[in-house]
Amino acid sequence: MTRSLAVLAVALGMTCGVRAETIDRVVAVVAGQVIMLSDVSAARELRLESAEPGPDPVRAMLSRLIDRQLMLVEVDRYAPPEPAADMVESGLAAVRGRVPTSAAYEEILARCGIDEKHVREWIRQDLRIDAYLEQRFTPADPRRQALIADWLNGLRRRGDIVDLYASR
């Protein structure tokens, strides 16, 4: 909600002739869900997702976040069980452990315009994705990663994706 208001405020400032400072930027819309540049930054800085190294780390992470959002749409359709609270807390502790100090962690959150509730929700959603993938693709199958990649490619082909980062 806060991000939507920030985007609206910037847009209103531009349309009203007021010089506006860019606070954040919409980089993609996937199935109606906005992905902001701050989401990409948070995912990179807190290592919430891993992306292939390349010449444009923002592009690589955005691609992962687009895939993640497409998976979440599928997960929401089939509603796997909610993850246990202790699993979410364990994931949050792991994220905090990737940052050298509490102050550095808080600074990353502030710089990305998110709070710990946002990180906790991210982890919860990741656990839901994992549960869905466990249900749908047998972990013991040696072709599992290839099957998931094929499934994800199908989601991308059918998905409603507006990638605004490519047009910069």
C-alpha angles and dihedrals in degrees: 000000000000091000091051090052091049092051090047092049092052091047092048091048090054095047093047092054093249115139104246129197114224107243098172138349135223106235100173144359116212120185089337094310117120121227111201128201086244089060089055091047093048092048090051099042096043092037091233088152132022121227133187111264114249146138093289113040092182091056091048093050093043089055089054091049092050089052090047092053092049089052091049090055089056092044090053090053092056100030106211115203118286114262118251115265091238090057090054091048091048090052091049090051089052091052091049089048091059090065118071098227141013089243091054090049092051090047091054090050091050094046091050093045095238136114135215091267087063092051091047090052090049090054092047090053091048090053090050090051090050091050091050092049090049089053096045103037119042108237092217093057108108088211093055097112092047091049092050091048091051091048091049092049088054090051090051092050093050097034128107099238128166108184108195096171091071090061096058 
